[in-house]
């Protein structure tokens, strides 16, 4: 397959590119940074291209935000944040439709559910209830994409961990460094998913019959990770001693029901995958 991947140089995008390369796909990178290998189209949401090349699918991961922030990614410029991400993405979607690209896969977020209590089970049929501009943006883009009458699929993904390549960046680098330096770390827990498992979900959307995926929205999540357990495992692996935050007595985040996706054959790696990741560090 020939795939256009926006945000291919980003943390999440690199997992998707890696999966595509393993399956022998031709990848056209659409990003600000030129990749070391492969075909590249310079892409910026503030200046989206009007005529993308022919391809079998567009995978839209690009997101313009304050570095390191998703919720709160607008910083001090909410108007510009919305203009770049909302208008830029819709322009891209329409250009893909006009170019005859038959399938668009959009990376949405669990932030569309943020208004629900931690005791709620998050299923795709719930009325959406974002509490951040980020969540509102993702919701608006889901709706805009579905209105274009394409084969569209949206994945409401939770937090992503892991390394797209051995020794590469991962989301807990700063957390682990702070722990090693003896800094105070606040208790926290949240749902997590290995980036390769998100890429595997996207792979399903690329290869399954259109009747199974067209116009669908899927939750993509795996495990609840408490910093107490995460840092305990890291300390054991590294032979470290330090102050580990207390385990939370009550969940901070609601669990996501991913049965709709697992019925299609998707299987995340679970707690054993998290353990393997820590052992690889």
N, C-alpha and C positions, 0 to 999 in steps of 0.2 A: 504493500500500500504506500501511497504518497501522502504524507501528513504535514500540515502546517501547524506548528506549535508556537503559540505566543507565550512570552515569558519563559522561554526554554532555558535561559541562563540562570533563572531563579532557583531557589531551594527546591520547591515542588516540581518545577519544570524539568529539572535534571533527572528526577526519578522517571518521569514519563518518557524523556528522550532515551534513557538507558533501556527501558522496556522495549521501545520501538526498535532500537538498534539490535537488540537480542532477537527480535522477530524478523529482522531483515527488511524493515520498512525504510523507505526514503524519507528523510526528515528535512524540511525546510525550516530553519530556525528563524523565528520572528521575535527579535529582542533588541535591546539597546546595545548590548555588547556582542561583538563578533565572536562566534565560537572558534575553538581551535580547529575543529574539523566540520565539514559539511557545508551545505548551501545556506546562505544567510540573506535575510531581508531585514534591513534596519527597520525597527518598529517601535513606535512610541504612541501611547494612547492619546496624547495631546495632538498627534499628527498621524492618525490612522491611514493606512494605504487605501486607495479607492479601487484598485484593480488587483486583487491577489491572484497568484498563479493557480492554474487548475490543480486540484488535489482530490483525494478520496474523502478527506475529512479535515476539519479545522478543530483543534483542541485549544480552547481559550483559557489560559492560566494567568495571563498578564494582569497585574493590579498595581496601580500607581498609588503609593502611600508613603508616609513618613517611615524611614528605615526602622525595622524592628517592631512595627506596630501594625495590627490589622484593625481591631476595634480601637478607635482613636487615631486611625491612620490619616485622618484629615488634618491633624495638627491644628494650626491656626487659620487654615484656609478651607473651610467646609465647602464653600461655593466652587472653588477650583477643583477640589477633590471630586465632587459630584460631576462637574463638567467633563473632566478628563476621563473618569472611569465609566460614567453612565453614557454620555454622548459618544465617547470614543469607542466603547464596546458596541453600541447599537449601530454606529457607522460601519464598524468592521463586520457585524453580522449581516447587514444589508449588502455590503460589498461581496461577501462570500456567497450569498444567495444569488446575486446578479452574475457572479462568475461561474455559477453552476456547480458549486461545491455542495454535494448532496447531504452532508452530515456535519452538524456542529455539536461538539461536546463542551459543556461549560462547567467550570469549577466554581460551584457555589459554596456555601458555608453553613455550619450548624448555627451560626450567629442569627439566622432567620428565626430561630426558636427561643432566643435568649430571654424572652419575657415569661417563660414557663418555669414553674418551681422545680427544684431538684428532685422532687418525688414523682414528677410526671414522666411517663415513658413517651419519648418523642417518636412519633410515626409520621410518615410523609403526608397523611391526610389531615393532620391538625391545621387549623387556621394559623397562619404565620404571625409571629409576634416579636419582631425585632425590637431591640431597645437601643441600638447604636446606629449611627449613620452607615457604618460598614454593613450591618445586617440589612438595613433598609435598601442599600444599594444592590446587594445580592438578590434580594426579593424582586426589585424592579427589573433587574436584568433577566431573571428567570421568566418573568411575565413577558418582557419584550421579545425574548428569543422564541417563546412558544407562539407568539402572534405572527411569526414570519412564515409559517407553513413549510418548515423544513423538517428533516429528520433530526430532531434536537433531543439531547439528553443532558440533564443537570445532575451533578453530584454534590450533595450537601455534606462536605467533608469536615471532619473534626480536626483537632491538632495533629500535626504530622511530625513524627520523629524518625530517626535513622540517618544513614549516610547513603547518598546516591552512588558514591564510589568509595572504595576502601580508603580510610584516612581523610575523607572529605568532611565538610562542615556538618555539624548537627546542632539541633535546637538547644541542647542542654549544656553546651560548652561553657557558657558563663556560669550557669548554676553549679556545675561540677567544680569549676575553678574557684568560685566563692566558697564552696564547701571545703576545698583543700586549704584555702587561706584562713579558715576559721571564722568566716563572716557569719552573722546571724541570718538565718534563712527562715522566712515565714512559712507556716504550714499552707499547703495548697494541694488540690487534687483536680484532675480533669480527665476527660476522655482523650484517648490517643490512638493513632493509627500509623503503622510503618508506611513510609512513602512508597515502597515497592508494592504494598497491598492496594494503595490508591491507584497506582499505575496498572495493577492487574484488573481492577474494576473498570478502568477506562478501556483496557484491552477487550473486555467482554462487550462493551458498547460498540467497539469497532467490528467485532466478528460475528456477534449474534444476529439472527434474522431481525429485520427491521420491525416486524410485528411484536417482538419481545421488548424493544427498547424505545421505539419512536415516541416522542412526546412525554417520556417518563422522567420522574425525579426519584433519585435514590439517596437514602442515607448511607454514609460510608464512615463507619467507626469500628473500634475493636475493643479496647480495654480501658478500664478506669485506673489511672495511675496516681497514687498518693506520693507526695515527695518523701514521706517517711520511708516507704517501701523502696522507692527508687534510690534514695541516697544510702539506705542500708545495704542494698545490693551492690552499689558502686563502691562503698567503703570496704565491703568484704572482698570484692574483686581486686581492689588496689592495695589492700592491707592498710587502710587508713583508720585513724581514730579522729572523731570530731563530734560536734553537737548536731544531732539529727533532729529535725523538727518533729513535733508530736504528730501522730496519726490523727486525722480528722474523725470525729465521732459520727458526723452526719455528712452525707454527700453534698458537695458544693455544686455539682453539675448533674443535670438529668442524663440518664442513659438514652442512647439512640437505638431504636429498633431497626436492625438491618436485615430482617428476614426477607424483605422483598428482593434484596440483592442476593442473599445466600440461596434463595430458591432458583436462581439462575446459574448457580454453581460456584459463586465466589466464596473463598475461604481465607480469612485473615489468619495471621500467624499466632495471635493470642499471647498469653503470658510467656510461653516458651520463646516466642520471637523476641520479646523484650529482654529476656535473660540472655539470649544469644547475642543481641546487640551490645549489651553491657560487657559481656565476655570478650567481644571483639575490640574493645577500646584499649 
